[in-house]
Amino acid sequence: MYRSLPERRKSIRIESSIPVHYKGEQQFIMTVSKDIGENGVKFTTNRFIPVFSKLVMDIFLFHNSEPIRMLTEVIWIRKLPRLDLYSIGTRFLELSKEHKKLISHYLETNVVGI
């Protein structure tokens, strides 16, 4: 039986499937987001990344646009049952005002039902 944990997020997140590249040990690794918010992004990968790891991340919010590059920190990791994948939650560490505006615009234009 699973227990629901209280929501600790400080901002809204929306489900999204946008390209995300994060810097591994030597190269960028491609994946897709599961959700995004003003303070972070969740994605899956086949690599274990320890909590508190710092990742350089490129997020491609809009089709045919330049990615937003930022520094993030892994705040949680969960092994997905019966799969060789991990779900990883990150928070943005260094985010310019311009990038904050782009993320806010993305969230506003992709929220359903508000």
C-alpha positions in Angstrom: 0.0 0.0 0.0 1.3 3.5 -0.9 0.8 6.5 1.3 0.3 9.9 -0.2 2.9 12.4 0.9 2.0 16.1 1.5 2.7 18.4 -1.4 5.8 20.4 -0.8 6.1 22.3 -4.0 6.0 26.1 -3.8 4.7 26.6 -7.4 2.4 24.9 -9.9 3.8 22.2 -12.2 2.3 21.0 -15.4 2.7 17.7 -17.2 5.0 18.2 -20.2 6.9 16.1 -22.7 9.6 18.5 -23.9 13.2 17.6 -24.9 15.7 17.9 -22.0 19.4 17.4 -22.3 21.5 17.1 -19.1 25.2 17.0 -18.8 26.4 13.6 -17.7 30.0 12.9 -16.8 31.4 13.9 -20.2 28.5 14.5 -22.6 24.9 15.7 -22.8 22.3 13.0 -22.4 18.9 13.4 -24.1 15.7 12.6 -22.4 12.1 14.0 -22.1 10.5 15.9 -19.2 7.6 14.5 -17.3 6.6 17.8 -15.8 7.9 21.4 -15.3 7.3 24.3 -13.0 8.7 27.6 -12.1 11.2 26.0 -9.8 12.2 22.8 -11.4 11.7 19.9 -13.8 11.1 16.2 -13.6 12.5 13.7 -16.1 13.3 10.0 -16.5 16.7 8.5 -17.2 18.3 5.1 -17.2 21.2 6.5 -15.0 21.3 6.8 -11.3 22.1 10.4 -10.3 22.6 11.0 -6.6 20.6 13.6 -4.7 22.4 17.0 -4.4 24.1 16.4 -7.8 24.5 19.5 -9.9 23.4 19.2 -13.6 23.8 21.6 -16.4 20.5 21.3 -18.3 19.2 22.4 -21.7 15.4 22.6 -21.8 13.7 23.1 -25.2 10.5 24.9 -24.2 9.3 26.0 -27.7 9.6 24.2 -31.0 12.4 25.5 -33.2 13.8 27.8 -30.5 17.1 27.8 -28.7 17.2 25.8 -25.4 17.3 27.4 -22.0 20.6 26.4 -20.4 20.6 26.4 -16.6 22.2 24.8 -13.5 19.9 22.5 -11.6 20.2 20.3 -8.5 18.7 16.8 -8.0 16.4 17.0 -5.0 14.9 13.5 -5.3 15.3 10.2 -7.2 13.0 7.2 -7.5 13.6 3.9 -9.2 10.6 3.1 -11.4 9.1 -0.4 -10.6 9.9 -3.1 -13.1 11.9 -0.8 -15.3 15.5 0.1 -15.6 14.6 3.8 -15.3 14.8 6.5 -12.6 12.4 9.4 -12.1 14.4 12.5 -11.1 13.2 15.7 -9.6 15.4 18.8 -10.0 15.2 22.4 -8.9 16.6 25.4 -10.8 19.6 26.9 -9.1 20.7 29.7 -11.5 17.9 31.1 -13.5 18.1 34.5 -15.3 15.1 36.8 -15.3 14.7 36.2 -19.0 14.6 32.4 -18.5 12.1 32.8 -15.6 9.9 34.8 -18.0 10.2 32.1 -20.7 9.2 29.4 -18.3 6.3 31.4 -16.9 5.1 32.0 -20.4 5.4 28.3 -21.3 3.4 27.4 -18.1 0.7 30.0 -18.8 0.2 28.9 -22.4 0.1 25.2 -21.6 -2.1 25.1 -18.5 -5.3 23.3 -19.2 -8.6 24.1 -17.3 -7.6 27.3 -15.6 
